[in-house]
Amino acid sequence: MHVKLLLKQTKINMPETIIPNKKAIPFLRWAGGKKWLIKELNQIGIEKCKFNNYHEPFLGGGAIFFHLSPQKQSFLSDLNTELIDTYRCVKNNVEEVIQELKKFKNTEEFYYDIRAKKFRKDVKCAARFIYLNQTSFNGIYRVNLKGEYNVPFGYRKKDFFEPDNLRLASLLLQNVNFKEGDFENCIQNVQKGDLVFLDPPYTITHNNNGFFKYNQKLFSEDDQYRLSEVIDQIKERDAFYILTNAAHDKVRDIFEKNDRVLELKRASLVGGLKAKRGNYSEYIFTNLND
Ligand SMILES: C[S@@+](CC[C@H](N)C(=O)[O-])C[C@H]1O[C@@H](n2cnc3c(N)ncnc32)[C@H](O)[C@@H]1O
C-alpha cells in the first residue's frame, strides 16, 4: 500500500509514527469471518486475477478486503447499518474516533455503561461499536427485539484498538464507496473485469440435514435463490465472482453454474459450552481460472 502517496492525496492528519508499507488488518471481529480463507486464495485463482474494481456486498469484518488491499476503487456494503456507519467514520474521521476510544476502559462496569448508552454523534457511535465489538464475549453482533446490543462482557485482556492500524485502515478506505442495504441493491456498479466477493450468512448446517426453515429470518432459502440470480447478473457483465457457502447438496443445486466448485475442508469449533474441534467443508464457487 502506497502510504506516502495516499497521505498526500488525503486530508488525514497522520502522525509520523506510522510505518510506511505496513498493511491494515481488520479492526473488527466478525462471526463467519474469512481470515481462514486467505491461505486458500492462491488455489481459488485470486492472486493471478488482474481485476479492476472490487466489490464485497456482505462485508462484516472484511478479512478478504483487507488482505487484498485493492488499489483501485472498492464498493463495500452490508445490511448492518451500524457497521457501515462505523467504516464510514473510520474513513472520514479516524483521529476523532481514536480520541474517543482513548477515553474508554476495558472493565465490566464501563462496558455495561457504554452498552446501555445511545450516542447521537457519529464519531461516538463508531467508537462505541468498535469498543463493544472488541471487548464483548466472542465479538458477535446480536441485538434484542428493540434493536439494543445485548452481548455480555468478554473479559478479554487484549487491547481493544490499535491507533496506527485504524489510521492505516482509514487510508485504505479512502478508495471505498460504502452503502448499507441488501446485497441485491449493492451490485449496480459492477462492470467488466471487476471482482465480486460474496460471503453470505450460512443458513444450513454443515451436515446433510438441511436447515433452511430454522434460519428463515437470518438468510432464507429465497435469499439464496436471489443471490444465485445476482451471480448470473455479475457473469452477464463479464465480471469475476467468488461465492463462499456451506457444503450442502441443496447449495450445490442452487449455485452450480458450469463454473469451478472447490470443497475446502476445515477444522472448526462446534457445540456450545462443551465445544470441541470438528471437521467440516465449505464450498467455493467461482468463475476465476485456477
Ligand atoms: C459471513 S458474514 C461476512 C463475514 C466477512 N466476510 C468477514 O470476513 O468478516 C455475512 C454478513 O452478511 C450480512 N448480511 C446478512 N444478510 C444480508 C443481506 N440480505 N444483504 C447484505 N448483507 C447481509 C451480515 O450483516 C454479515 O455481516
The ligand as a MOL file (V3000), in Angstrom:
LIG
                    3D

  0  0  0     0  0            999 V3000
M  V30 BEGIN CTAB
M  V30 COUNTS 27 29 0 0 0
M  V30 BEGIN ATOM
M  V30 1 C -20.4650 -14.2870 6.9980 0
M  V30 2 S -20.6470 -12.5640 7.3310 0 CHG=1
M  V30 3 C -19.3710 -11.8570 6.3520 0
M  V30 4 C -18.0250 -12.0240 7.0150 0
M  V30 5 C -16.8860 -11.3230 6.2870 0
M  V30 6 N -16.6060 -11.9490 5.0270 0
M  V30 7 C -15.6300 -11.3070 7.1370 0
M  V30 8 O -14.5760 -11.7800 6.7380 0
M  V30 9 O -15.7170 -10.7800 8.2570 0 CHG=-1
M  V30 10 C -22.1150 -12.1850 6.4730 0
M  V30 11 C -22.5190 -10.7080 6.5020 0
M  V30 12 O -23.6720 -10.5580 5.6740 0
M  V30 13 C -24.5040 -9.5430 6.2120 0
M  V30 14 N -25.8570 -9.7740 5.6600 0
M  V30 15 C -26.8390 -10.6080 6.0770 0
M  V30 16 N -27.9010 -10.5730 5.2530 0
M  V30 17 C -27.5950 -9.6810 4.2660 0
M  V30 18 C -28.2710 -9.2050 3.1070 0
M  V30 19 N -29.5070 -9.6380 2.7910 0
M  V30 20 N -27.6500 -8.3000 2.3090 0
M  V30 21 C -26.3990 -7.8520 2.6310 0
M  V30 22 N -25.7010 -8.2590 3.7290 0
M  V30 23 C -26.2830 -9.1650 4.5320 0
M  V30 24 C -24.3670 -9.7060 7.7170 0
M  V30 25 O -24.6610 -8.4710 8.3730 0
M  V30 26 C -22.8800 -10.1420 7.8590 0
M  V30 27 O -22.0740 -9.0160 8.1240 0
M  V30 END ATOM
M  V30 BEGIN BOND
M  V30 1 1 1 2
M  V30 2 1 2 3
M  V30 3 1 2 10
M  V30 4 1 3 4
M  V30 5 1 4 5
M  V30 6 1 5 6
M  V30 7 1 5 7
M  V30 8 2 7 8
M  V30 9 1 7 9
M  V30 10 1 10 11
M  V30 11 1 11 12
M  V30 12 1 11 26
M  V30 13 1 12 13
M  V30 14 1 13 14
M  V30 15 1 13 24
M  V30 16 1 14 15
M  V30 17 1 14 23
M  V30 18 2 15 16
M  V30 19 1 16 17
M  V30 20 1 17 18
M  V30 21 2 17 23
M  V30 22 1 18 19
M  V30 23 2 18 20
M  V30 24 1 20 21
M  V30 25 2 21 22
M  V30 26 1 22 23
M  V30 27 1 24 25
M  V30 28 1 24 26
M  V30 29 1 26 27
M  V30 END BOND
M  V30 END CTAB
M  END
